[in-house]
């Protein structure tokens, strides 16, 4: 083979390799794909997202039952702070594989979108210490996130799910548009 043909062939291979690596990196670093509905599957597991709702801590903490003062933040350990409000996102995790699957909701799920600057990790959940699902089994729970409620014209909120190298965003449906007042210190 001539030297010129070899150089052209090597240049073409290098160009194709660079283009492939760029495309792969763009897909890997880019935003996760958005699920078509409220369900997504990754690595033998499926997550179904139910209608989310805002948790109003102040309604249940009126001291005298007659509209008296509300408990201050210091008397409610673990309650949202500042302008944050707690959002409950119901999920059903299902093992669709034929093997036991391990999971970790606190590291696999975050909340994104809605004008949030950074993803938010769950502050609590109702799944407890469960970390495995047997074949064909399912588990219902709620993931709780503390955030400043998005403005009405903000982009939608997404439950971002990452596991086993896969990732997807699932739009969070809401049961209503009533956003509770932020917790007031008195």
Secondary structure, DSSP 8 states (H G I E B T S, - for coil): --HHHHHHHHHHHHHHHHHHHHHHHHHHHS--EE-SSSEEEETTEEEEE--BEEE-TTGGGBSSSSS--B--GGGSTTS--TT-EEEEEEEEEEE-SSS-EE--HHHHEEEEETT-SS-EE-SEESSTT--EE-TT-EEEEEEEEEE----TTS--EEEEEEETTEEEEEE--BS-----------
